[in-house]
Amino acid sequence: MGKKNDNTLVKNASFLMIAALISKIIGMLYKSPLSNTLGNNSMGLFNYAQNVYFILLMIASFSIPQAVSKIMAEKLAFKRYRDAQKVFHCALLYVIIMGGVVALFCLFGSSILVPESMSGARLALKMLAPTIFLSGILGTFRGYFQAYRNMLPTSLSQIVEQCFVAVFAILMSTVMLNKFSSAEESVRNAWGAAGATMGTGAGVASALLFMLFVYWVNRKNIKKRLARDTHSRDEATGEVMKNIVLIVMPIILSSFIYNVNGFINSYMYSGIQGFKGIDHDTITSLYAEYGYYMTLINIPLTLASTAPTSMIPEVSAQYAKRDMDSARDKIDRATWISMFISIPCAVGLAVLAGPITRLLFPRTEGAAAQLMMLGVITIILNGNSNISNGVLQGIGKPNIPMINAAIALVVDVIAMAILLFATDLGVYAIVVAMIIYAVVMCLLNERAMKQYMQYKNPWRSAYLNPLLASVPMAVVAGFSYYGIYKLIHSNFISLGIAVVLGMVAYFIVYLAVSKPSDEQFAMMPGGAYLKKIAGKLPF
């Protein structure tokens, strides 16, 4: 039975990881033609509206899938199907009320949320108000099926959502730009960004329709379970709502503190730059470059965070048994796999920043590549803090990473203000502040891990070996790209060959310096195939 449960957990984790990765890749790829359609100024407005939308969504319904699945799973464990169904209905009521309030604030409070220097983004933000309302309902259905340990509907809905986002963002932005082609440039840019945000709404609506269809297909089984239920206590609606709120609010607060720095940095950048007299077009154009950078950097962040996340429950279990050696060993493994992916990604993106940004975002004026070279260190830092956050939450200390995030946020805001007022860094100040935030977060979490678990980071095995292997990788990738480009003048072909050769160089040198065990091979992406290849090498 235990083995069956383990297999189910692995399968569910795999569904979510693959779906998240596919969604991120689709999200990256569609922004290339979208940026060509919109241009830098309109793309900057779109990115800003999306940033504000993400924070509002976090307040309205971000934690609902977790809360619904957690409360329902507790009922389902005792076959209390009616009670679980009541949780689902109460959660729908909660998101309708909360989502409605936040959606109205988004619609009528855009002038508060968006500074004057980015006023063109207000229309795009208003277009996202219905999406906020629908997202809560979608999240509730996802949480419902997750409670039954069925991750496939959630995974498929994520892919469906991103496909519709991509198609409709490009389609509607084109329609709006053509419709307002004779209007002033500022008006045209605003409607172009608004059209792009319609893609987000279409994505959420399509995913919701998909989840409603899945629920409708399962309706007979649901009714049978409810009819056979003899264990439910038929809890009062008020008690269920109270339970939902008590679980949702701490998650919202934690997530808000962890993620609000991006919104605050963007608001300060646009507001202070406007105060200094920088024209709106320059502010929005450079913010578009920052958006290109963030789109690219999100891919390795997703890759580095999904695998270690699956190991955190193991850390919690060993800690509960007071088996500290095993718990520390699990953290070492999570750190190792995270850095095995994060460090070469960071180095590779830094070396090939220019070619990659030019390939995916032809409209770039070069700032995105410079932001990439400056900001790739955050891939490594965020990989570290993701693990420490998860471990501290897993051992029953959730307030510590939240307090640390609040401290890091204060430092971030102070640094951002100083950089914007005292220097001419402009949009580069956002990335510098992000690095400062991540460093503070890592140091504070590291101190807490030492205090509660006597844990020390495995610097040599987890950090030094990937770094040593990444240096020749960078040399091979850089020289091969620029050498091949001189011969054939094709960015796409030169980049493709350089990436493949760089990956081969990294793998060979990593094997030589680290000599990974069979267990480490098993944890690598495609580890079984890599082990076979390694067995054929002379060393």
NORKA-V959711 format. One record per residue. PHI is phi in whole degrees, -180 to 180 (999 if undefined). D_FIRST is the distance of its C-alpha to the first C-alpha in Angstrom with 2 decimals. Layout:
phi->PHI d_first->D_FIRST
phi->PHI d_first->D_FIRST
This chain:
phi->999 d_first->0.00
phi->-62 d_first->3.81
phi->-64 d_first->5.44
phi->-62 d_first->5.07
phi->-63 d_first->6.29
phi->-61 d_first->8.67
phi->-63 d_first->9.89
phi->-65 d_first->10.61
phi->-62 d_first->12.41
phi->-63 d_first->14.30
phi->-63 d_first->15.27
phi->-63 d_first->16.50
phi->-62 d_first->18.35
phi->-66 d_first->19.87
phi->-55 d_first->21.10
phi->-66 d_first->22.77
phi->-64 d_first->24.23
phi->-65 d_first->25.71
phi->-63 d_first->27.04
phi->-63 d_first->28.58
phi->-68 d_first->30.22
phi->-61 d_first->31.58
phi->-62 d_first->32.88
phi->-65 d_first->34.62
phi->-66 d_first->36.20
phi->-61 d_first->37.48
phi->-61 d_first->38.74
phi->-74 d_first->40.61
phi->-67 d_first->42.06
phi->-72 d_first->43.48
phi->-73 d_first->45.30
phi->-69 d_first->47.46
phi->-66 d_first->49.25
phi->-64 d_first->49.13
phi->-65 d_first->51.03
phi->-67 d_first->53.55
phi->-70 d_first->54.06
phi->-81 d_first->54.43
phi->86 d_first->56.18
phi->-62 d_first->55.60
phi->-65 d_first->57.13
phi->-68 d_first->55.19
phi->-65 d_first->51.96
phi->-63 d_first->52.52
phi->-65 d_first->52.82
phi->-61 d_first->49.65
phi->-61 d_first->47.69
phi->-66 d_first->49.12
phi->-62 d_first->48.24
phi->-64 d_first->44.64
phi->-64 d_first->44.45
phi->-66 d_first->45.68
phi->-57 d_first->43.40
phi->-61 d_first->40.32
phi->-68 d_first->41.38
phi->-64 d_first->42.11
phi->-63 d_first->38.78
phi->-62 d_first->37.08
phi->-70 d_first->38.94
phi->-77 d_first->38.37
phi->-157 d_first->34.74
phi->-57 d_first->33.20
phi->-95 d_first->30.51
phi->-61 d_first->29.77
phi->-56 d_first->26.59
phi->-64 d_first->25.05
phi->-64 d_first->26.37
phi->-62 d_first->25.37
phi->-65 d_first->21.77
phi->-66 d_first->21.49
phi->-68 d_first->23.18
phi->-65 d_first->21.58
phi->-61 d_first->17.99
phi->-64 d_first->18.94
phi->-72 d_first->20.18
phi->-65 d_first->17.38
phi->-60 d_first->14.86
phi->-108 d_first->17.09
phi->59 d_first->17.76
phi->-94 d_first->21.26
phi->-68 d_first->22.00
phi->-65 d_first->25.78
phi->-64 d_first->25.74
phi->-64 d_first->23.68
phi->-65 d_first->26.21
phi->-67 d_first->29.00
phi->-59 d_first->27.79
phi->-60 d_first->27.97
phi->-66 d_first->31.48
phi->-68 d_first->32.68
phi->-65 d_first->31.50
phi->-62 d_first->33.53
phi->-62 d_first->36.49
phi->-60 d_first->36.14
phi->-71 d_first->36.20
phi->-66 d_first->39.06
phi->-70 d_first->41.13
phi->-66 d_first->40.25
phi->-63 d_first->40.32
phi->-65 d_first->43.58
phi->-63 d_first->45.23
phi->-67 d_first->44.26
phi->-63 d_first->45.27
phi->-65 d_first->48.66
phi->-64 d_first->49.12
phi->-62 d_first->48.38
phi->-71 d_first->50.95
phi->-103 d_first->53.70
phi->-111 d_first->53.04
phi->-62 d_first->53.09
phi->-69 d_first->56.38
phi->-79 d_first->54.75
phi->-80 d_first->51.69
phi->-120 d_first->53.67
phi->-69 d_first->56.76
phi->-59 d_first->60.07
phi->-67 d_first->59.87
phi->-120 d_first->56.81
phi->-57 d_first->58.09
phi->-64 d_first->57.43
phi->-82 d_first->53.69
phi->-65 d_first->54.15
phi->-64 d_first->54.33
phi->-61 d_first->51.11
phi->-66 d_first->49.38
phi->-62 d_first->50.67
phi->-62 d_first->49.20
phi->-87 d_first->45.74
phi->-58 d_first->46.01
phi->-62 d_first->44.48
phi->-65 d_first->41.63
phi->-61 d_first->40.73
phi->-64 d_first->40.58
phi->-70 d_first->38.38
phi->-62 d_first->36.00
phi->-64 d_first->34.86
phi->-66 d_first->34.02
phi->-59 d_first->32.18
phi->-62 d_first->30.15
phi->-66 d_first->29.19
phi->-66 d_first->27.84
phi->-64 d_first->25.87
phi->-63 d_first->24.36
phi->-60 d_first->23.58
phi->-74 d_first->21.37
phi->-65 d_first->19.77
phi->-62 d_first->18.75
phi->-87 d_first->16.79
phi->60 d_first->15.16
phi->-116 d_first->17.47
phi->-88 d_first->19.59
phi->-62 d_first->21.38
phi->-58 d_first->24.15
phi->-62 d_first->24.91
phi->-63 d_first->25.05
phi->-66 d_first->27.28
phi->-65 d_first->29.42
phi->-65 d_first->30.16
phi->-69 d_first->31.48
phi->-57 d_first->33.43
phi->-58 d_first->34.88
phi->-66 d_first->36.14
phi->-63 d_first->37.66
phi->-68 d_first->39.65
phi->-58 d_first->40.64
phi->-61 d_first->42.04
phi->-66 d_first->43.98
phi->-74 d_first->45.42
phi->-63 d_first->46.30
phi->-69 d_first->48.46
phi->-63 d_first->49.83
phi->-73 d_first->50.78
phi->-66 d_first->52.20
phi->-64 d_first->54.41
phi->-60 d_first->55.51
phi->-68 d_first->56.40
phi->-65 d_first->58.25
phi->-69 d_first->60.29
phi->-65 d_first->61.01
phi->-108 d_first->62.34
phi->-63 d_first->63.91
phi->-93 d_first->67.36
phi->-80 d_first->66.32
phi->-60 d_first->66.70
phi->-60 d_first->64.30
phi->-64 d_first->62.62
phi->-69 d_first->62.03
phi->-62 d_first->60.77
phi->-63 d_first->58.34
phi->-64 d_first->57.02
phi->-73 d_first->56.44
phi->-62 d_first->54.86
phi->-65 d_first->52.29
phi->-63 d_first->51.80
phi->-62 d_first->51.18
phi->-64 d_first->48.50
phi->-69 d_first->46.65
phi->-62 d_first->46.63
phi->-62 d_first->44.09
phi->-62 d_first->41.68
phi->-64 d_first->42.24
phi->-64 d_first->41.78
phi->-64 d_first->38.46
phi->-65 d_first->37.05
phi->-63 d_first->38.50
phi->-67 d_first->37.00
phi->-65 d_first->33.50
phi->-65 d_first->33.87
phi->-62 d_first->35.02
phi->-63 d_first->32.03
phi->-67 d_first->29.60
phi->-64 d_first->31.71
phi->-64 d_first->31.44
phi->-62 d_first->27.61
phi->-63 d_first->27.67
phi->-63 d_first->30.24
phi->-62 d_first->28.20
phi->-92 d_first->25.26
phi->-62 d_first->27.69
phi->-65 d_first->27.15
phi->-64 d_first->23.40
phi->-63 d_first->24.25
phi->-64 d_first->26.93
phi->-63 d_first->24.76
phi->-61 d_first->22.21
phi->-65 d_first->25.21
phi->-69 d_first->26.86
phi->-85 d_first->23.98
phi->-68 d_first->23.50
phi->-123 d_first->24.55
phi->-110 d_first->23.12
phi->-66 d_first->25.15
phi->-101 d_first->27.98
phi->52 d_first->30.15
phi->-63 d_first->31.01
phi->-68 d_first->34.45
phi->-59 d_first->34.91
phi->-60 d_first->36.72
phi->-67 d_first->33.89
phi->-66 d_first->31.38
phi->-62 d_first->33.93
phi->-61 d_first->34.54
phi->-63 d_first->30.87
phi->-62 d_first->30.77
phi->-62 d_first->33.98
phi->-64 d_first->32.92
phi->-85 d_first->29.87
phi->-69 d_first->31.72
phi->-60 d_first->34.91
phi->-62 d_first->33.71
phi->-67 d_first->31.78
phi->-61 d_first->34.96
phi->-61 d_first->37.12
phi->-62 d_first->35.07
phi->-63 d_first->34.84
phi->-63 d_first->38.53
phi->-65 d_first->39.65
phi->-64 d_first->37.61
phi->-111 d_first->39.03
phi->-72 d_first->42.40
phi->-61 d_first->44.27
phi->-62 d_first->44.39
phi->-67 d_first->46.08
phi->-63 d_first->48.43
phi->-61 d_first->49.44
phi->-66 d_first->50.19
phi->-65 d_first->52.16
phi->-65 d_first->54.14
phi->-59 d_first->54.83
phi->-67 d_first->56.24
phi->-68 d_first->58.03
phi->-71 d_first->59.68
phi->-63 d_first->60.61
phi->-65 d_first->62.24
phi->-62 d_first->64.02
phi->-79 d_first->65.35
phi->94 d_first->66.86
phi->-71 d_first->64.59
phi->-70 d_first->64.84
phi->-60 d_first->61.98
phi->-62 d_first->61.64
phi->-65 d_first->61.14
phi->-61 d_first->58.52
phi->-70 d_first->56.49
phi->-64 d_first->56.94
phi->-70 d_first->55.66
phi->-68 d_first->52.75
phi->-63 d_first->51.82
phi->-61 d_first->51.77
phi->-63 d_first->49.39
phi->-64 d_first->47.18
phi->-61 d_first->47.16
phi->-59 d_first->46.12
phi->-66 d_first->43.25
phi->-60 d_first->42.00
phi->-71 d_first->41.84
phi->-74 d_first->40.40
phi->-69 d_first->37.44
phi->-65 d_first->35.91
phi->-64 d_first->35.40
phi->-63 d_first->34.38
phi->-67 d_first->31.50
phi->-60 d_first->30.53
phi->-76 d_first->30.72
phi->-96 d_first->28.78
phi->-71 d_first->25.67
phi->-65 d_first->24.11
phi->-62 d_first->24.71
phi->-58 d_first->23.47
phi->-68 d_first->19.86
phi->-91 d_first->20.24
phi->-61 d_first->21.65
phi->-57 d_first->18.47
phi->-65 d_first->17.85
phi->-61 d_first->21.44
phi->-60 d_first->20.93
phi->-65 d_first->18.05
phi->-68 d_first->20.24
phi->-66 d_first->23.27
phi->-62 d_first->21.78
phi->-83 d_first->21.21
phi->64 d_first->24.80
phi->-91 d_first->23.89
phi->-67 d_first->26.65
phi->-63 d_first->26.93
phi->-67 d_first->23.38
phi->-62 d_first->23.93
phi->-65 d_first->27.23
phi->-64 d_first->25.80
phi->-64 d_first->23.37
phi->-66 d_first->26.47
phi->-58 d_first->28.45
phi->-65 d_first->26.03
phi->-62 d_first->26.09
phi->-65 d_first->29.88
phi->-60 d_first->30.22
phi->-67 d_first->28.51
phi->-64 d_first->30.38
phi->-74 d_first->33.71
phi->-58 d_first->33.12
phi->-92 d_first->33.25
phi->-67 d_first->35.55
phi->-65 d_first->38.43
phi->-64 d_first->39.30
phi->-62 d_first->38.94
phi->-63 d_first->41.35
phi->-65 d_first->43.81
phi->-63 d_first->43.70
phi->-65 d_first->44.34
phi->-67 d_first->47.20
phi->-70 d_first->48.87
phi->-108 d_first->48.54
phi->-57 d_first->48.81
phi->-61 d_first->52.04
phi->-59 d_first->51.10
phi->-67 d_first->47.69
phi->-66 d_first->49.17
phi->-68 d_first->52.10
phi->-68 d_first->49.87
phi->-84 d_first->47.61
phi->-131 d_first->50.26
phi->-58 d_first->53.71
phi->-76 d_first->55.29
phi->-59 d_first->54.52
phi->-103 d_first->57.61
phi->107 d_first->55.99
phi->-67 d_first->54.85
phi->-61 d_first->51.17
phi->-66 d_first->51.25
phi->-67 d_first->52.95
phi->-62 d_first->50.41
phi->-64 d_first->47.67
phi->-61 d_first->49.35
phi->-77 d_first->49.71
phi->-100 d_first->46.29
phi->-63 d_first->43.80
phi->-59 d_first->43.32
phi->-68 d_first->41.35
phi->-62 d_first->38.53
phi->-70 d_first->38.05
phi->-64 d_first->38.70
phi->-69 d_first->36.33
phi->-61 d_first->33.59
phi->-67 d_first->34.17
phi->-71 d_first->34.38
phi->-60 d_first->31.24
phi->-68 d_first->29.25
phi->-65 d_first->31.20
phi->-59 d_first->30.93
phi->-63 d_first->27.14
phi->-66 d_first->26.96
phi->-64 d_first->29.44
phi->-68 d_first->27.70
phi->-68 d_first->24.32
phi->-95 d_first->25.90
phi->85 d_first->27.41
phi->-122 d_first->30.81
phi->-66 d_first->31.02
phi->-72 d_first->34.74
phi->-65 d_first->35.72
phi->-63 d_first->35.07
phi->-68 d_first->36.59
phi->-64 d_first->39.69
phi->-61 d_first->39.88
phi->-65 d_first->39.77
phi->-65 d_first->42.57
phi->-63 d_first->44.66
phi->-61 d_first->44.11
phi->-65 d_first->45.15
phi->-62 d_first->48.39
phi->-62 d_first->49.18
phi->-59 d_first->48.41
phi->-64 d_first->50.80
phi->-63 d_first->53.56
phi->-62 d_first->53.25
phi->-63 d_first->53.31
phi->-63 d_first->56.45
phi->-63 d_first->58.24
phi->-63 d_first->57.42
phi->-74 d_first->58.57
phi->-83 d_first->61.75
phi->-97 d_first->62.79
phi->-132 d_first->61.96
phi->-108 d_first->62.12
phi->-66 d_first->58.52
phi->61 d_first->57.78
phi->-66 d_first->54.39
phi->-66 d_first->53.64
phi->-63 d_first->53.54
phi->-62 d_first->50.28
phi->-69 d_first->48.56
phi->-62 d_first->50.18
phi->-64 d_first->49.02
phi->-62 d_first->45.45
phi->-65 d_first->45.60
phi->-61 d_first->47.01
phi->-58 d_first->44.28
phi->-66 d_first->41.53
phi->-63 d_first->43.26
phi->-61 d_first->43.63
phi->-60 d_first->40.00
phi->-63 d_first->38.83
phi->-65 d_first->41.24
phi->-67 d_first->40.38
phi->-66 d_first->36.60
phi->-61 d_first->37.19
phi->-63 d_first->39.20
phi->-66 d_first->36.51
phi->-65 d_first->33.81
phi->-66 d_first->36.23
phi->-67 d_first->36.92
phi->-95 d_first->33.42
phi->-130 d_first->31.54
phi->51 d_first->34.48
phi->-95 d_first->33.29
phi->-124 d_first->35.59
phi->-62 d_first->35.17
phi->-80 d_first->34.83
phi->-58 d_first->38.08
phi->-69 d_first->38.74
phi->-70 d_first->35.44
phi->-88 d_first->34.32
phi->-111 d_first->37.75
phi->-68 d_first->40.50
phi->-61 d_first->39.00
phi->-62 d_first->38.22
phi->-68 d_first->41.67
phi->-61 d_first->43.41
phi->-74 d_first->41.80
phi->-76 d_first->42.69
phi->-66 d_first->46.41
phi->-63 d_first->47.09
phi->-58 d_first->44.81
phi->-64 d_first->47.12
phi->-64 d_first->50.21
phi->-63 d_first->49.05
phi->-64 d_first->47.96
phi->-66 d_first->51.14
phi->-66 d_first->53.61
phi->-67 d_first->52.05
phi->-62 d_first->52.04
phi->-69 d_first->55.62
phi->-68 d_first->56.84
phi->-68 d_first->55.44
phi->-63 d_first->56.53
phi->-65 d_first->60.10
phi->-83 d_first->60.09
phi->-116 d_first->58.53
phi->55 d_first->58.59
phi->-120 d_first->55.23
phi->-63 d_first->52.95
phi->-63 d_first->49.92
phi->-67 d_first->50.28
phi->-61 d_first->51.26
phi->-69 d_first->48.32
phi->-60 d_first->45.80
phi->-66 d_first->47.11
phi->-62 d_first->47.32
phi->-65 d_first->43.70
phi->-63 d_first->42.45
phi->-64 d_first->44.76
phi->-64 d_first->43.76
phi->-64 d_first->40.04
phi->-63 d_first->40.85
phi->-62 d_first->43.05
phi->-61 d_first->40.43
phi->-62 d_first->37.77
phi->-65 d_first->40.26
phi->-67 d_first->41.72
phi->-62 d_first->38.36
phi->-60 d_first->37.28
phi->-68 d_first->40.59
phi->-87 d_first->40.56
phi->-107 d_first->36.91
phi->47 d_first->35.62
phi->-63 d_first->31.95
phi->-80 d_first->29.25
phi->-59 d_first->26.51
phi->-65 d_first->24.11
phi->-69 d_first->26.63
phi->-58 d_first->26.99
phi->-63 d_first->23.27
phi->-85 d_first->23.73
phi->-71 d_first->26.88
phi->-62 d_first->27.08
phi->67 d_first->27.26
phi->-59 d_first->26.80
phi->-63 d_first->26.11
phi->-72 d_first->29.41
phi->-63 d_first->31.27
phi->-65 d_first->30.30
phi->-62 d_first->31.76
phi->-65 d_first->34.89
phi->-61 d_first->35.21
phi->-65 d_first->35.07
phi->-91 d_first->38.19
phi->-79 d_first->40.20
phi->-63 d_first->42.79
phi->-101 d_first->41.66
